[in-house]
Amino acid sequence: MSETAAPMPYRLAIFDFDGTLADSFPFFVSVFNQIADQHGFGRIQAGEAQALRHHDLRAIMRHLGMPAWKLPLASRSFIALMRENAARIPLFDGVGEVLHALDRAGVRLAIVSSNSEQNVRLVLGPVLSGLFTQYECGMAMFGKAGRIRKVVRRACLAPGHALYVGDQALDAAAARQAGVAFGAVSWGYAPIETLRKMAPEREFGMPSELLDILRG
């Protein structure tokens, strides 16, 4: 009688950045109303940010009266402000150690983020930045799926060997469209209860658990 083979560990770990590796949500909240005033959509009222975390981006845009054409403008403004304040943006505790451990174990690392590559590298610093073999950054918020496919293709791997790790429902949807597994983190923008509705293949309760990527 043949034995069932154990699942293969992932050979390519693709990471979202904001809310996944970098704890940028407090900074985002601190500058949001400045951006809202600049581009003419609704402000987030005191105490409202936490409630909005339970909604997807399109629902939040409707709530704020933000038309879709203003999203790229608002994103560029946030990226510019973050570039000026990169020193204020920390990585989540333990992220650096995990990235080094994954790299030592032979897992290839990549970034797919709507933030700019410059910002990602500034926050990661030169040592951690050097661990990543591919950067696909600066795309539209709804344009990640194509970039994930591009990263997998360049890595010369089957999609089943890749995992996209993120903190929002948009990340889960992009992974599905790209044909790769999704790993949901519990410490980012969206609550883990919201991400569980997307049926992630992996769930990580704290950054140290990202080492489970090494296990089948």
N, C-alpha and C positions, 0 to 999 in steps of 0.2 A: 504494500500500500504506500503510495507516494505521500510525502509530507508537504504541507503548504509552506512556501517560502515566506520568510519574514519580510515585512515591508522594508524597502531600501531607505536609508536616511537621505535627507536632502543634500544635494551637492552644490546647490546654488541658493543662497539666501539673499533675497531682494528686499530692501527696507524702504518704507516710507520714512520721512525725516521728522517733520513737525508732529509732536505728540507721540512719536514712536521711539526715536532716539533722543530728540531734543525736547526739553520741557519748555516749549515756547508759548503754551496757552496763556499763562499769566501776562506775558508781554503782549500777546494778541489782544487780550481783553483791555489792557491798559491803553492801547492806541486805537481801538476799534472806533470809538466815537469821533476821534479826530479824522479818521478816514471817512466815516459816514458823513460828517459835515462837509468834507472836501468834495465828495462826489454826490451829495444830495439824496441820501436814503436814510432810513430810520435808525435812530440810536438804540443801543441796548441799554435798557433801564437798570437801575441798581437792583441787584439780586436776580436779574433775568438770565444771566449767562448760564448758570447751572441748569436751569430748566430747558434752555435751548439745546443743550448737549444731547437731549433725548430725541432730537429731530434731525432729519437729513438736510443736506445743504439746500435743496430746492424748497423745502418747507420753511427753512430759516429765511431764505431770500423773499418768499412771499410775505412772511411775517414782517419783514423790514421794509417792504415795498421797494426791493432792489430788482430792477429789470436785468435780464440775463446779460445785456450788452455792457452793463456797468461792472460785472464781476471781474473781467480782466483788468480794468482800470483800478479797482480796489485791490486786487492781488498785487499789481505792480507797486502801488503805494505801500502796502505792507512789506513787500520785499525790500524796498528802498529804506524804510524805517528800520527794518531788522538789520540791514547791512550797517547802518550807522550805530546800532546798539548791540552788535554781535557779542560783545564781551558780557552783556547782561543775560545771555541765553545759556543756561547750563544743560549738559546732558543729564539724563536720568541716572541715578545712582547705580553703579555696576555695569553700565553700558560699555564703557571702555574695556573692562576686563573680559566681558563676554565676546566682544568683537575680536580681541586678541586670541582668545581661546578657540573661537570658530576658525580663524585664519590658521592657527597652528595645526588644527585638525584637518586642514585641507578643504574646508568649505569655502567656495568662492563667494565674495561679497559684492553687492551692487546696491546702488541707490536709485530709486525712481520717486521723484518728488516734484511737486509744482513750485516749490521754492527754487531759488537760483543756485547753481553749482557754487558760485562764489560764497553765498551765505552758508551753505552746507559745509564747505571746506573751512570757513572761518570758525564756525562753532565746533566742528570736530577737532580742529587743530591739525598740524602737519603730520603727526605720527599716525593718528587714526585715519586721516584722509588717505594715507598711503596704503591702507589695507584693502581699499575698495578698488576692484578691477574695472568697474563701469559706473559712470554717472549719466543718468538721463533726467535732466532737470528743466524746470521752467516751462513745462507744458501747461495747457489749460487744465482746470480742476477735473474736467470730465474726459481728459485725453490720456489717462495713464495706461489703459489696456494696450494700446499700440506700442508704447514704450516698454512695457513689460515683455511683450512678444519679441521686441527688438533685442532686449538684453538676453533673453533665453536663446535666441537664434545666434547671437554673437558668441555665446558661451558654448555653442555646439552641443547642447544637451536636449534631451526630450523634455517637454513641459512637466512630465511627472516627477522629474528630479529637482524641480524648482519650487520655492515657497516664497510668496509675497507677504511680508509682515507689515501690518498697519493698524490704525486706530479708528478708522471711520468706515461707515457703510459704503462710501464711495470706493474705498480701497478693496473691500470684499467684492464689490461688483466688477471692478477692473480686473481682479485676479480671475474671476469666473470667465469674463470675456476673453481673457488671454489664455485660458485653459490651464492655469497653474493653481496649486493649492493656496489657501489663505490662512495665515496665522494671525489671530486677533490678540491684541494686547489690552490689558485691563487698566492701564495707567494713563491712557491718552485722552483724546477729546471726547469720544463717544463712550458712554457707559458700557460695560461688558454685556449687560443684559440686552442692550440694543444690538450689539455685534453677534450675540448668540443666535439671533433671528436669521442671520445670514449663513448659519451652519458652517462655521469655520472648521477646517481640518485640524488645526492646532489652536490651543488657547494658552496664553502665557499670563500668569498672575503677577509676576514680578520680573524685572530684567534678567535676573540670574537664571530663570527658567528658560530663557532663549537657548540655553545649552541643550535643551531637549531636541533642538534641530538636528543634533548629532545622532539621535536615536531613531530607529525605525518605528 
